[in-house]
Amino acid sequence: CSGILQIASFHPQYEFAEDAKYPDELQHAARKYTNRTPYPTLHIIREDDVEDARYEYGNTSEIWKRNELLMDQIGEQAMKQ
């Protein structure tokens, strides 16, 4: 049985599990901002919409990598503003 909704969490101080494993490497990485927002936020996503995106955009499993690379290009200083 598949679900109907997915929940994505965002927070001003969001950290990925890897951040705790490699704190020196990621301490100043802009990529940590991909899940940060000014206020704690829950994004409710309909799984049907996720499927539609997979159909329209193809392999969506690599989106997170593209987002991290974009954040690194923008830079941490710009993300802090």
KARA-V717687 format. One record per residue. SS is DSSP state (H for helix, E for strand, L for the rest). PHI is phi in degrees with one decimal (* if undefined). Layout:
[[SS,PHI] [SS,PHI]]
//
This chain:
[[L,*] [L,-93.9] [L,-79.0] [L,-106.7] [E,-127.8] [E,-122.2] [E,-120.1] [E,-110.6] [E,-102.1] [E,-136.0] [L,-156.5] [L,-58.7] [L,-117.4] [L,-57.2] [L,-136.0] [L,-80.2] [H,-56.8] [H,-64.5] [H,-60.3] [H,-71.9] [H,-74.6] [L,-129.4] [H,-62.6] [H,-68.0] [H,-70.2] [H,-103.8] [L,-55.3] [L,-116.6] [L,-81.2] [H,-66.0] [H,-61.1] [H,-66.6] [H,-82.0] [H,-64.2] [H,-117.9] [L,-103.4] [L,-139.8] [L,-61.9] [L,-132.1] [L,-54.5] [E,-141.2] [E,-112.1] [E,-104.8] [E,-94.3] [E,-117.0] [E,-74.5] [H,-62.4] [H,-61.8] [H,-68.2] [H,-63.4] [H,-63.0] [H,-60.4] [H,-64.5] [H,-62.2] [H,-67.5] [H,-76.1] [H,-106.9] [L,82.3] [L,-69.7] [H,-89.6] [H,-70.6] [H,-101.4] [H,-58.5] [H,-59.9] [H,-65.6] [H,-61.4] [H,-63.2] [H,-64.7] [H,-63.0] [H,-63.0] [H,-61.7] [H,-63.6] [H,-67.7] [H,-67.3] [L,93.4] [H,-65.1] [H,-59.2] [H,-66.2] [H,-68.6] [H,-71.2] [L,-73.9]]
//
